[in-house]
Amino acid sequence: MDLTVVSYVIYLLISVSLTVWVARTLSRNGRIFLADVLHGDEKLADAVNHLLVVGFYLVNLGFVALYLQDDTTIDNARGVFEALSTKLGVVLLVLGVMHLGNVYALNKFRRRGIMEREQNPPVPPQDFTGGQGPWAAPTGA
């Protein structure tokens, strides 16, 4: 078997495994943030969480597939390791950026929800002025 094909198989196995692991971690822990943001609506939190995970899979697995092709020919074991380290390093960086982006977005949603809950309603009217003041219509004449 050609060493280039071997490096492709190893790259796909490791990349897909890492993508699944990060997606599951985000799903499990991100659900707590979503439930808080959505004021305890568990069904909506689960639905949004599932949609975010599907999007995460699509973006990352699409990137892994696009980044699979390599124009260099691998002739020895050293070449396999060098090709894998480059490809997996880039995939790990992309996964890390996606993870940080998800955490940032969830935290931003959560902060917005906390601010909405802590916001005081406007002050209700204290008293009726009874038509007095400079803007009132003149009375009698």
N, CA, C and O of each residue as an XYZ file, in Angstrom:
564
protein
N       0.853     -1.177      0.000
C       0.000      0.000      0.000
C       0.900      1.242      0.000
O       1.937      1.274      0.663
N       0.492      2.231     -0.735
C       1.231      3.487     -0.847
C       1.211      4.234      0.498
O       0.175      4.283      1.160
N       2.343      4.809      0.901
C       2.425      5.529      2.169
C       1.554      6.790      2.178
O       1.120      7.233      3.241
N       1.305      7.355      1.025
C       0.415      8.524      0.954
C      -0.995      8.129      1.366
O      -1.664      8.866      2.090
N      -1.449      6.966      0.903
C      -2.779      6.475      1.269
C      -2.826      6.163      2.766
O      -3.826      6.444      3.427
N      -1.749      5.586      3.300
C      -1.686      5.296      4.738
C      -1.812      6.597      5.538
O      -2.541      6.653      6.529
N      -1.101      7.636      5.104
C      -1.184      8.913      5.820
C      -2.585      9.501      5.729
O      -3.057     10.120      6.683
N      -3.260      9.315      4.589
C      -4.633      9.788      4.444
C      -5.562      9.080      5.433
O      -6.388      9.717      6.086
N      -5.420      7.766      5.534
C      -6.281      6.982      6.428
C      -6.050      7.396      7.884
O      -7.007      7.593      8.634
N      -4.793      7.526      8.279
C      -4.482      7.933      9.659
C      -5.018      9.339      9.921
O      -5.598      9.602     10.974
N      -4.821     10.231      8.966
C      -5.311     11.610      9.093
C      -6.823     11.634      9.281
O      -7.329     12.329     10.162
N      -7.545     10.879      8.460
C      -9.005     10.853      8.574
C      -9.457     10.267      9.904
O     -10.364     10.807     10.538
N      -8.846      9.181     10.333
C      -9.227      8.563     11.608
C      -9.027      9.523     12.776
O      -9.915      9.678     13.614
N      -7.878     10.158     12.831
C      -7.592     11.064     13.944
C      -8.453     12.325     13.852
O      -9.001     12.765     14.863
N      -8.581     12.907     12.673
C      -9.349     14.144     12.509
C     -10.823     13.954     12.827
O     -11.420     14.771     13.528
N     -11.407     12.886     12.321
C     -12.824     12.628     12.589
C     -13.033     12.321     14.065
O     -14.011     12.781     14.655
N     -12.133     11.550     14.673
C     -12.244     11.252     16.105
C     -12.162     12.522     16.943
O     -12.944     12.699     17.878
N     -11.225     13.405     16.617
C     -11.104     14.667     17.359
C     -12.337     15.537     17.169
O     -12.803     16.166     18.119
N     -12.864     15.579     15.964
C     -14.063     16.377     15.696
C     -15.246     15.853     16.504
O     -15.995     16.641     17.081
N     -15.422     14.547     16.552
C     -16.524     13.956     17.319
C     -16.349     14.252     18.805
O     -17.312     14.601     19.487
N     -15.124     14.115     19.308
C     -14.877     14.359     20.732
C     -15.169     15.814     21.102
O     -15.823     16.073     22.111
N     -14.691     16.760     20.299
C     -14.934     18.179     20.598
C     -16.424     18.495     20.485
O     -16.956     19.231     21.316
N     -17.098     17.961     19.488
C     -18.531     18.219     19.322
C     -19.325     17.676     20.506
O     -20.241     18.343     20.987
N     -18.999     16.505     20.972
C     -19.701     15.941     22.139
C     -19.441     16.762     23.391
O     -20.345     16.979     24.197
N     -18.212     17.214     23.549
C     -17.880     18.047     24.710
C     -18.651     19.354     24.654
O     -19.214     19.789     25.658
N     -18.680     19.984     23.481
C     -19.446     21.226     23.331
C     -20.933     20.988     23.571
O     -21.595     21.805     24.212
N     -21.450     19.901     23.074
C     -22.865     19.600     23.231
C     -23.230     19.396     24.693
O     -24.212     19.953     25.185
N     -22.439     18.601     25.372
C     -22.735     18.272     26.769
C     -22.647     19.518     27.657
O     -23.534     19.752     28.477
N     -21.599     20.309     27.503
C     -21.395     21.448     28.381
C     -22.082     22.716     27.881
O     -22.430     23.579     28.687
N     -22.283     22.847     26.583
C     -22.954     24.018     26.038
C     -24.439     24.038     26.347
O     -25.050     25.107     26.386
N     -25.022     22.881     26.566
C     -26.445     22.786     26.881
C     -26.778     23.546     28.156
O     -27.844     24.152     28.260
N     -25.877     23.517     29.121
C     -26.099     24.215     30.388
C     -26.190     25.721     30.144
O     -27.065     26.392     30.691
N     -25.283     26.246     29.322
C     -25.323     27.670     28.982
C     -26.611     28.011     28.248
O     -27.252     29.020     28.543
N     -26.990     27.166     27.290
C     -28.197     27.446     26.514
C     -29.442     27.437     27.391
O     -30.322     28.284     27.232
N     -29.519     26.485     28.312
C     -30.677     26.436     29.208
C     -30.752     27.708     30.046
O     -31.841     28.227     30.292
N     -29.606     28.210     30.482
C     -29.577     29.447     31.266
C     -30.001     30.634     30.404
O     -30.790     31.470     30.842
N     -29.481     30.706     29.190
C     -29.809     31.813     28.286
C     -31.293     31.804     27.935
O     -31.927     32.855     27.841
N     -31.830     30.619     27.745
C     -33.223     30.491     27.314
C     -34.182     30.389     28.498
O     -35.294     29.878     28.364
N     -33.747     30.877     29.650
C     -34.578     30.971     30.855
C     -35.186     29.634     31.270
O     -36.350     29.566     31.664
N     -34.389     28.579     31.177
C     -34.811     27.270     31.659
C     -35.661     26.470     30.695
O     -36.157     25.408     31.073
N     -35.850     26.919     29.488
C     -36.639     26.169     28.508
C     -35.775     25.019     27.975
O     -35.008     25.194     27.028
N     -35.910     23.850     28.595
C     -35.060     22.700     28.304
C     -35.237     22.180     26.873
O     -34.257     21.830     26.216
N     -36.471     22.130     26.395
C     -36.705     21.618     25.047
C     -36.079     22.520     23.993
O     -35.482     22.038     23.031
N     -36.217     23.822     24.176
C     -35.612     24.756     23.233
C     -34.091     24.702     23.325
O     -33.406     24.780     22.305
N     -33.557     24.569     24.538
C     -32.104     24.462     24.714
C     -31.569     23.216     24.010
O     -30.521     23.269     23.367
N     -32.279     22.106     24.126
C     -31.852     20.875     23.446
C     -31.885     21.037     21.926
O     -30.977     20.588     21.227
N     -32.942     21.682     21.422
C     -33.063     21.874     19.974
C     -31.956     22.778     19.437
O     -31.334     22.460     18.424
N     -31.708     23.894     20.105
C     -30.650     24.811     19.663
C     -29.293     24.136     19.772
O     -28.449     24.278     18.888
N     -29.086     23.404     20.855
C     -27.828     22.687     21.053
C     -27.593     21.690     19.920
O     -26.482     21.587     19.402
N     -28.624     20.965     19.542
C     -28.502     19.990     18.454
C     -28.169     20.684     17.129
O     -27.340     20.195     16.362
N     -28.808     21.804     16.866
C     -28.520     22.546     15.635
C     -27.078     23.063     15.618
O     -26.416     23.024     14.580
N     -26.600     23.540     16.752
C     -25.212     24.009     16.830
C     -24.224     22.870     16.597
O     -23.203     23.055     15.934
N     -24.524     21.701     17.137
C     -23.638     20.544     16.960
C     -23.623     20.106     15.498
O     -22.564     19.780     14.963
N     -24.772     20.094     14.855
C     -24.827     19.715     13.438
C     -24.007     20.693     12.601
O     -23.253     20.281     11.721
N     -24.153     21.975     12.874
C     -23.357     22.972     12.160
C     -21.868     22.797     12.410
O     -21.064     22.946     11.490
N     -21.493     22.484     13.642
C     -20.094     22.252     13.991
C     -19.536     21.068     13.200
O     -18.437     21.145     12.651
N     -20.302     19.970     13.145
C     -19.873     18.804     12.364
C     -19.708     19.155     10.888
O     -18.703     18.800     10.272
N     -20.679     19.843     10.330
C     -20.618     20.170      8.905
C     -19.393     21.012      8.569
O     -18.693     20.733      7.595
N     -19.134     22.032      9.367
C     -17.992     22.913      9.090
C     -16.677     22.155      9.261
O     -15.811     22.210      8.388
N     -16.528     21.456     10.367
C     -15.248     20.801     10.634
C     -14.989     19.602      9.741
O     -13.872     19.432      9.254
N     -15.985     18.774      9.517
C     -15.773     17.620      8.644
C     -15.587     18.066      7.195
O     -14.847     17.438      6.437
N     -16.258     19.148      6.814
C     -16.024     19.703      5.480
C     -14.594     20.194      5.326
O     -13.966     19.985      4.288
N     -14.084     20.845      6.358
C     -12.698     21.308      6.311
C     -11.731     20.126      6.263
O     -10.773     20.137      5.491
N     -11.980     19.113      7.085
C     -11.124     17.920      7.086
C     -11.097     17.286      5.705
O     -10.036     16.894      5.220
N     -12.255     17.184      5.073
C     -12.315     16.578      3.736
C     -11.583     17.434      2.699
O     -10.858     16.902      1.858
N     -11.767     18.739      2.754
C     -11.092     19.608      1.793
C      -9.581     19.626      1.996
O      -8.827     19.775      1.034
N      -9.140     19.478      3.228
C      -7.720     19.542      3.544
C      -7.026     18.188      3.368
O      -5.820     18.087      3.594
N      -7.750     17.166      2.975
C      -7.176     15.821      2.804
C      -6.165     15.772      1.673
O      -5.096     15.179      1.823
N      -6.481     16.377      0.564
C      -5.624     16.286     -0.618
C      -4.271     16.936     -0.363
O      -4.178     18.006      0.239
N      -3.223     16.261     -0.836
C      -1.858     16.769     -0.711
C      -1.124     16.439     -2.004
O      -1.241     15.330     -2.524
N      -0.377     17.390     -2.512
C       0.309     17.188     -3.792
C       1.648     16.474     -3.654
O       2.227     16.040     -4.650
N       2.139     16.351     -2.428
C       3.446     15.718     -2.244
C       3.302     14.208     -2.170
O       2.281     13.689     -1.718
N       4.337     13.509     -2.619
C       4.387     12.056     -2.521
C       5.200     11.687     -1.298
O       6.287     12.219     -1.071
N       4.659     10.770     -0.515
C       5.326     10.348      0.711
C       6.083      9.060      0.414
O       5.502      8.074     -0.041
N       7.394      9.080      0.678
C       8.248      7.941      0.342
C       8.680      7.108      1.543
O       9.058      5.948      1.382
N       8.631      7.687      2.757
C       9.127      6.947      3.924
C       8.296      7.306      5.153
O       7.398      8.146      5.092
N       8.618      6.647      6.277
C       7.868      6.859      7.516
C       8.001      8.297      8.002
O       7.058      8.863      8.556
N       9.168      8.879      7.794
C       9.362     10.273      8.202
C       8.395     11.187      7.456
O       7.830     12.103      8.054
N       8.201     10.961      6.204
C       7.265     11.756      5.413
C       5.834     11.616      5.910
O       5.069     12.580      5.897
N       5.472     10.400      6.352
C       4.128     10.172      6.903
C       3.934     11.045      8.137
O       2.921     11.733      8.263
N       4.910     11.017      9.050
C       4.793     11.801     10.279
C       4.782     13.307      9.998
O       4.036     14.052     10.635
N       5.594     13.747      9.061
C       5.627     15.168      8.735
C       4.310     15.627      8.112
O       3.792     16.689      8.458
N       3.783     14.841      7.212
C       2.500     15.196      6.585
C       1.379     15.198      7.619
O       0.542     16.100      7.640
N       1.373     14.167      8.484
C       0.340     14.090      9.519
C       0.443     15.242     10.508
O      -0.574     15.814     10.901
N       1.658     15.586     10.911
C       1.800     16.661     11.895
C       1.306     17.990     11.323
O       0.673     18.778     12.026
N       1.593     18.228     10.065
C       1.128     19.470      9.448
C      -0.395     19.485      9.334
O      -1.048     20.446      9.740
N      -0.945     18.421      8.785
C      -2.396     18.364      8.585
C      -3.146     18.373      9.912
O      -4.114     19.117     10.070
N      -2.713     17.555     10.865
C      -3.407     17.494     12.152
C      -3.231     18.786     12.942
O      -4.138     19.197     13.666
N      -2.082     19.424     12.811
C      -1.886     20.707     13.481
C      -2.877     21.747     12.997
O      -3.448     22.487     13.799
N      -3.083     21.806     11.706
C      -4.040     22.765     11.151
C      -5.462     22.402     11.578
O      -6.246     23.281     11.935
N      -5.795     21.120     11.541
C      -7.134     20.692     11.968
C      -7.356     21.032     13.438
O      -8.433     21.502     13.805
N      -6.355     20.801     14.282
C      -6.488     21.127     15.704
C      -6.670     22.632     15.912
O      -7.458     23.052     16.760
N      -5.950     23.432     15.147
C      -6.127     24.879     15.252
C      -7.535     25.300     14.831
O      -8.152     26.147     15.476
N      -8.034     24.713     13.760
C      -9.392     25.035     13.307
C     -10.412     24.587     14.351
O     -11.350     25.325     14.653
N     -10.240     23.390     14.905
C     -11.145     22.921     15.966
C     -11.082     23.855     17.173
O     -12.111     24.173     17.770
N      -9.890     24.286     17.524
C      -9.743     25.200     18.656
C     -10.433     26.532     18.407
O     -11.097     27.064     19.297
N     -10.283     27.071     17.211
C     -10.937     28.339     16.871
C     -12.455     28.164     16.890
O     -13.174     29.020     17.405
N     -12.936     27.068     16.335
C     -14.380     26.808     16.359
C     -14.889     26.659     17.788
O     -15.960     27.165     18.123
N     -14.132     25.972     18.624
C     -14.514     25.785     20.024
C     -14.569     27.136     20.739
O     -15.541     27.433     21.433
N     -13.528     27.950     20.570
C     -13.517     29.261     21.214
C     -14.647     30.144     20.685
O     -15.251     30.906     21.440
N     -14.927     30.039     19.394
C     -16.047     30.795     18.831
C     -17.374     30.392     19.447
O     -18.202     31.248     19.758
N     -17.584     29.092     19.625
C     -18.821     28.614     20.259
C     -18.914     29.089     21.708
O     -19.967     29.556     22.140
N     -17.820     28.972     22.456
C     -17.822     29.393     23.858
C     -18.074     30.896     23.948
O     -18.835     31.344     24.805
N     -17.446     31.673     23.078
C     -17.649     33.118     23.063
C     -19.113     33.459     22.778
O     -19.707     34.291     23.463
N     -19.682     32.815     21.769
C     -21.080     33.092     21.410
C     -22.020     32.703     22.551
O     -22.930     33.461     22.889
N     -21.807     31.531     23.145
C     -22.663     31.105     24.251
C     -22.541     32.062     25.432
O     -23.543     32.405     26.059
N     -21.332     32.490     25.734
C     -21.135     33.420     26.844
C     -21.797     34.763     26.564
O     -22.360     35.384     27.466
N     -21.729     35.208     25.318
C     -22.365     36.478     24.941
C     -23.883     36.370     25.091
O     -24.519     37.286     25.613
N     -24.462     35.264     24.640
C     -25.899     35.046     24.808
C     -26.269     35.000     26.285
O     -27.278     35.566     26.704
N     -25.443     34.322     27.058
C     -25.710     34.185     28.490
C     -25.671     35.546     29.181
O     -26.544     35.856     29.991
N     -24.666     36.356     28.863
C     -24.573     37.691     29.468
C     -25.766     38.558     29.091
O     -26.286     39.305     29.920
N     -26.195     38.455     27.838
C     -27.362     39.221     27.407
C     -28.593     38.791     28.202
O     -29.399     39.628     28.607
N     -28.735     37.483     28.423
C     -29.861     36.993     29.201
C     -29.808     37.461     30.642
O     -30.842     37.792     31.222
N     -28.620     37.496     31.229
C     -28.476     37.968     32.608
C     -28.814     39.453     32.690
O     -29.481     39.892     33.627
N     -28.356     40.221     31.715
C     -28.655     41.653     31.718
C     -30.148     41.905     31.565
O     -30.684     42.826     32.182
N     -30.823     41.108     30.758
C     -32.266     41.271     30.583
C     -33.011     40.967     31.872
O     -33.992     41.637     32.196
N     -32.552     39.961     32.612
C     -33.207     39.606     33.873
C     -32.967     40.651     34.958
O     -33.836     40.884     35.798
N     -31.792     41.281     34.944
C     -31.445     42.247     35.977
C     -31.957     43.642     35.674
O     -31.912     44.510     36.546
N     -32.434     43.879     34.485
C     -32.895     45.200     34.091
C     -34.195     45.522     34.823
O     -35.143     44.738     34.797
N     -34.227     46.678     35.473
C     -35.421     47.095     36.201
C     -36.438     47.687     35.236
O     -36.067     48.323     34.249
N     -37.721     47.476     35.521
C     -38.737     48.067     34.648
C     -38.751     49.584     34.842
O     -38.246     50.083     35.847
N     -39.326     50.319     33.889
C     -39.405     51.773     34.054
C     -40.215     52.133     35.301
O     -41.060     51.360     35.751
N     -39.945     53.305     35.843
C     -40.649     53.754     37.048
C     -42.083     54.100     36.665
O     -42.301     54.833     35.700
N     -43.071     53.582     37.410
C     -44.465     53.910     37.091
C     -44.758     55.356     37.514
O     -44.031     55.921     38.331
N     -45.819     55.954     36.960
C     -46.172     57.324     37.356
C     -46.450     57.396     38.852
O     -47.055     56.490     39.424
N     -46.008     58.471     39.474
C     -46.177     58.631     40.917
C     -47.488     59.327     41.278
O     -48.110     59.021     42.295
N     -47.895     60.270     40.424
C     -49.072     61.057     40.749
C     -49.606     61.689     39.470
O     -48.883     61.828     38.483
N     -50.853     62.060     39.498
C     -51.465     62.755     38.375
C     -51.309     64.248     38.603
O     -51.597     64.738     39.695
N     -50.861     64.975     37.600
C     -50.600     66.406     37.780
C     -51.864     67.249     37.739
O     -51.841     68.380     38.222
N     -52.938     66.767     37.199
C     -54.203     67.513     37.196
C     -54.199     68.720     36.279
O     -54.918     69.686     36.536
N     -53.417     68.694     35.227
C     -53.441     69.785     34.267
C     -52.628     70.985     34.695
O     -52.758     72.051     34.094
N     -51.804     70.855     35.698
C     -50.973     71.982     36.109
C     -49.631     71.898     35.431
O     -49.190     70.816     35.044
N     -48.986     73.018     35.285
C     -47.674     73.069     34.673
C     -47.690     73.929     33.443
O     -48.761     74.311     32.973
N     -46.552     74.239     32.916
C     -46.483     75.160     31.776
C     -47.095     74.598     30.504
O     -47.453     75.369     29.613
N     -47.227     73.297     30.390
C     -47.784     72.695     29.176
C     -49.283     72.502     29.243
O     -49.894     72.092     28.255
N     -49.885     72.783     30.370
C     -51.329     72.585     30.545
C     -52.098     73.689     29.819
O     -51.622     74.815     29.670
N     -53.287     73.331     29.379
C     -54.132     74.311     28.706
C     -54.608     75.342     29.725
O     -54.887     75.010     30.877
N     -54.695     76.568     29.296
C     -55.167     77.610     30.240
C     -56.613     77.326     30.658
O     -57.431     76.861     29.864
N     -56.898     77.617     31.923
C     -58.246     77.392     32.441
C     -58.910     78.728     32.674
O     -58.265     79.671     33.133
N     -60.179     78.822     32.368
C     -60.996     80.032     32.608
C     -60.478     81.242     31.854
O     -59.289     81.289     31.539
N     -61.256     82.149     31.573
C     -60.910     83.452     31.014
C     -62.091     84.078     30.388
O     -61.995     85.186     29.860
